Amino acid sequence: MEKVVCILCSEKEHKFLFNKDGFDVVKCHKCGLVYVNPRLSLNELKEFYDESYHQFQLEDSLKNLKNEKIIQIISDLIGTGGKFLDIGCSTGHFLNTAKEYFDVLGIELAEWSANFARKTYNIEILNSTLENCHLQSSSFDVVTFFEVIEHLHDPLTFLKEVNRILKPDGILALSTGNVNSLEAKIRGEKWYYFAPKFHLYYFSIKTIKEILNQTGFRIIKITGS
């Protein structure tokens, strides 16, 4: 276990919100970021991302429709045919849709999932973290990561690296839970997104805007409650 300070403002002081599954969820006194402290170290966390964790990611018809919709939105903004990177691509189902429109590459830390994506969809997958891939600057037209940022130990450094590899006119698309959503407020600590073993950060619209602004992005659109 390791103790951390707020990644957005470096504030050490925080308000205790609740304990779930043996982990404290806290809120920064200064900027309001909600996060887990103390938390599992990166080495401790890696062992949990195994085959059983990613089984729910496998193909189904509803995901096909959702993936097509996301690709259509991205295509409307930037066109097709460019270089497309999906980080935390899991079993590769989304990239399998994207490869019909873009030159795709995936990054996936879990070895089982990376191997599944390669064998099933014939997609190039780097079994690593983004920071350890040493990708070329300004080389991607599109970077996506869905339900990933809340898992990261250092999302600030991660987003700076995304900004570095993305072309100046490129598109970043991401998703995460909204800790200030109506569902989160109604359900409290029973909100499904509060899974502090894996989910280390819980962003609101305010704090996701702040971390994107700090890392050099211009926000085009935010959707959701």
C-alpha positions in Angstrom: 0.0 0.0 0.0 1.1 3.5 -0.7 0.0 7.0 0.4 -0.4 9.8 -2.2 -1.2 13.5 -2.5 -3.7 15.1 -4.8 -2.5 14.9 -8.4 -4.2 18.1 -9.5 -3.0 20.5 -6.9 -0.4 18.6 -4.8 -2.6 19.2 -1.7 -1.8 16.8 1.2 -5.0 17.5 3.2 -8.2 15.7 2.4 -11.6 14.9 3.8 -12.4 11.2 4.5 -15.5 10.2 2.7 -15.9 6.4 3.5 -14.1 3.1 3.6 -15.0 0.4 1.1 -13.5 -3.0 0.7 -10.7 -1.9 3.1 -9.8 1.2 1.2 -10.3 4.9 2.2 -12.0 7.1 -0.4 -11.1 10.8 0.2 -11.8 14.2 -1.2 -9.1 16.9 -1.7 -9.7 19.9 0.5 -8.4 22.3 -2.2 -9.7 21.2 -5.6 -12.3 18.6 -4.8 -10.7 15.6 -6.5 -12.0 12.3 -5.1 -9.4 9.5 -4.9 -8.2 6.4 -3.0 -5.6 7.0 -0.3 -3.8 4.8 0.6 -4.0 2.6 -2.4 -2.4 -0.5 -3.9 1.0 0.0 -5.5 1.4 -0.6 -9.2 3.1 -3.9 -8.6 0.4 -5.0 -6.2 -2.3 -4.1 -8.7 -0.9 -5.8 -11.7 -1.7 -9.3 -10.4 -5.4 -8.6 -10.4 -5.6 -7.8 -14.1 -5.9 -11.4 -15.2 -8.2 -13.4 -17.5 -11.1 -13.3 -15.1 -11.1 -9.5 -14.9 -11.4 -9.0 -18.7 -13.9 -11.8 -19.5 -16.8 -9.3 -19.5 -15.2 -7.4 -22.3 -15.9 -10.1 -24.9 -18.0 -9.5 -28.0 -21.8 -8.9 -28.0 -24.2 -7.2 -30.3 -24.9 -4.2 -28.1 -21.2 -3.4 -28.0 -21.1 -3.6 -31.8 -23.7 -0.8 -32.0 -22.0 1.3 -29.4 -18.6 0.9 -31.0 -20.0 1.9 -34.4 -21.6 5.0 -32.9 -18.3 6.1 -31.3 -16.4 5.6 -34.5 -19.0 7.6 -36.5 -18.7 10.5 -34.1 -14.9 10.4 -34.4 -15.0 10.1 -38.2 -17.4 13.1 -38.4 -14.8 15.2 -36.6 -11.6 14.0 -38.3 -12.4 11.8 -41.2 -11.1 8.3 -41.7 -7.9 6.6 -42.7 -5.6 8.1 -40.0 -3.5 6.4 -37.3 -5.7 5.3 -34.4 -4.5 4.3 -30.9 -6.7 2.7 -28.2 -5.1 2.5 -24.8 -6.3 -0.1 -22.4 -7.8 -1.9 -25.4 -8.6 -5.1 -23.4 -9.7 -7.9 -25.7 -9.7 -5.7 -28.8 -13.3 -5.6 -29.6 -13.5 -1.8 -30.1 -10.3 -1.8 -32.2 -11.8 -4.6 -34.4 -14.6 -2.1 -35.3 -12.1 0.8 -35.7 -9.8 -1.1 -38.0 -12.5 -0.9 -40.8 -11.9 2.9 -40.8 -8.4 3.6 -39.4 -4.9 2.2 -39.2 -5.2 0.9 -35.6 -2.8 0.0 -32.8 -3.7 -1.1 -29.2 -1.9 -0.9 -25.9 -3.0 -3.4 -23.2 -1.2 -4.1 -19.9 -2.9 -7.4 -19.2 -1.1 -10.1 -21.1 -4.1 -12.5 -21.5 -6.2 -9.7 -23.1 -3.4 -8.6 -25.4 -2.9 -12.1 -26.7 -6.6 -12.6 -27.1 -6.9 -9.5 -29.2 -4.0 -10.4 -31.4 -5.2 -13.9 -32.1 -8.9 -13.2 -32.5 -8.8 -9.9 -34.5 -5.3 -9.9 -36.0 -4.6 -6.5 -34.5 -1.2 -5.2 -33.4 -1.2 -4.9 -29.6 1.6 -3.6 -27.4 1.6 -5.4 -24.1 2.9 -2.5 -22.0 2.1 0.8 -20.5 1.8 3.9 -22.7 4.9 5.5 -21.1 7.0 2.4 -21.8 6.1 2.2 -25.5 8.1 5.3 -26.5 5.9 6.2 -29.4 6.8 8.9 -31.9 5.7 12.5 -31.1 2.7 13.9 -33.1 2.1 10.5 -34.8 -1.6 9.7 -34.1 -4.7 11.2 -35.5 -6.9 9.7 -32.8 -6.2 8.4 -29.3 -9.0 6.8 -27.3 -9.2 5.2 -23.8 -12.5 4.2 -22.3 -12.9 3.4 -18.6 -9.1 3.6 -18.2 -8.2 6.9 -16.5 -9.7 6.0 -13.2 -7.3 3.0 -13.0 -4.1 4.9 -13.5 -1.6 5.6 -10.8 -0.5 8.8 -12.5 -3.1 10.1 -14.9 -1.4 13.6 -15.1 1.8 12.1 -16.6 -0.2 9.7 -18.7 -2.2 12.6 -20.3 0.9 14.6 -21.0 2.3 11.6 -22.9 -1.0 11.3 -24.8 -0.7 14.9 -25.8 2.9 14.4 -27.0 2.0 11.5 -29.3 -1.2 13.1 -30.6 -1.0 15.3 -33.7 -1.8 19.0 -33.0 -5.1 18.7 -34.8 -5.8 15.2 -33.5 -8.7 13.9 -31.4 -8.7 12.5 -27.9 -11.8 10.5 -26.8 -12.2 9.1 -23.3 -14.8 8.0 -20.8 -15.0 7.7 -17.1 -17.6 7.8 -14.3 -18.9 11.1 -13.0 -18.7 11.2 -9.2 -21.2 14.1 -9.2 -23.8 12.3 -11.3 -27.3 11.9 -10.0 -26.8 8.1 -9.7 -23.6 8.6 -7.6 -25.3 11.1 -5.3 -28.3 8.8 -4.8 -26.4 5.6 -4.3 -23.5 7.0 -2.3 -20.8 4.5 -1.5 -22.9 1.8 -3.1 -22.4 3.5 -6.5 -21.1 0.8 -8.9 -18.1 2.9 -9.9 -16.7 2.9 -6.3 -14.4 -0.1 -6.7 -11.3 1.3 -4.8 -9.1 -1.8 -5.4 -9.1 -0.9 -9.2 -10.6 2.5 -9.5 -8.1 5.0 -7.9 -9.7 8.3 -9.1 -13.3 9.5 -9.3 -13.6 12.6 -11.5 -16.4 15.1 -11.8 -16.9 17.3 -14.8 -15.0 20.1 -13.0 -11.9 17.9 -12.2 -11.8 16.1 -15.6 -11.8 19.5 -17.2 -9.0 20.6 -14.9 -6.7 17.7 -15.6 -7.3 18.0 -19.4 -6.5 21.7 -19.2 -3.4 21.1 -17.2 -2.1 18.6 -19.8 -2.6 20.8 -22.8 -6.0 19.7 -24.3 -8.7 21.9 -25.7 -12.1 20.4 -24.7 -14.6 20.2 -27.6 -17.4 18.4 -25.9 -18.4 16.6 -22.7 -21.4 14.4 -22.6 -23.2 12.6 -19.7 -24.9 13.5 -16.5 
